[in-house]
């Protein structure tokens, strides 16, 4: 699935993930798993490191521009690109077991959260390692559940196209 | 066969472009705010539609915010001397016009909680960048940028926010920030690092209020920031340092008020010496 319509659908999925995350937090739902990272990991495991990097870059840009956004334009994009490229390196042919998906998502979440922690420590800002750990584990659990659904949808779309 | 190298080249170009934009934003060589405002104009209405709506609880919170702003004004007048009251009658510090707003989006949680929120008022409601945002409990933060429908608020405790404050009844000057000043203790998550500018004593339980900025931007004076909960003195600094527990919990934010207008429309009256 590589046509413009498919790319638009993926972009809308990234936008929906970001809007859902920021509005859930406004309704005091916390902690929320990193839904954007779950999508990035799904596409990275489906297509490999380059696709993971591009998905992460696109998703990070969405996070950078959807209000309230981040401090610096492009910062989230590069962090999520690194996480997507890393997740893609663990791609294997054939079915992937849920624990492996969770482990890959956990590693990607550690990259995203770890860079934020380093940035905070560099400016003597406080860090709650417990909250960071809970968010990483929550993202890994959400990925174990949602990644098979995303990959299944991609596979079904591919089957429809090529039979 | 050509697909994979092409994808790689696209990825490389996209990463290079992102690095370039990031460097431009860091250096400040190019003003990228128009891009953010464009995104806010397009996506703000979506967040307003999807975000929390008005209900009985938020109506009551709005009323509480309005009343507490009036109460803060009244308390300030009562607590001050006759001379200060006369000063308060000055048109430059007259009242606090507020626009009430609701938080519709909360940004990336970050390692110590969210640093930014989006509220459902913008330039169409008279909100501009660098305006004070407060709620019934006290100071929330300042408007970072305003789009037509929504505005982004940088919360108290974010690395980029430092507030000039007055501490206790003596009104000792200091700075409160999410990041620690040199020699000051690194605050725990959800608290602020406080550094006095003077060698005056610092006591636990002292109330911390905003000092105020010229023209009330970004911070209006006299807004409650929090309470001193830890005191440390003599650690490489002449003045005492400490930790402030903010009056506002960002996790419970709902209805907030943005201080708008209040720019001086009449010249400050001249006083005559010797009377």
Interface residues (C-beta under 8 A of the other chain):
Chain A: X19 X22 X23 X25 X26 X27 X28 X30 X31 X32 X50 X51 X53 X54 X57 X60 X61 X63 X65 X66 X67 X68 X69 X70 X71 X72 X73 X74 X75 X76 X77 X78 X81 X113 X116 X117 X120 X123 X124 X125 X126 X127 X128 X129 X131 X132 X135
Chain B: X4 X7 X8 X10 X11 X14 X15 X18 X19 X21 X22 X25 X26 X32 X35 X36 X39 X40 X43 X44 X46 X47 X50 X51 X52 X103 X104 X105 X106 X107 X108 X109 X110 X111 X112 X113 X114 X115 X116 X117 X118 X144 X147 X150 X152 X153 X159 X160 X178 X179 X180 X186 X187 X188 X189 X190 X191 X193 X251 X252
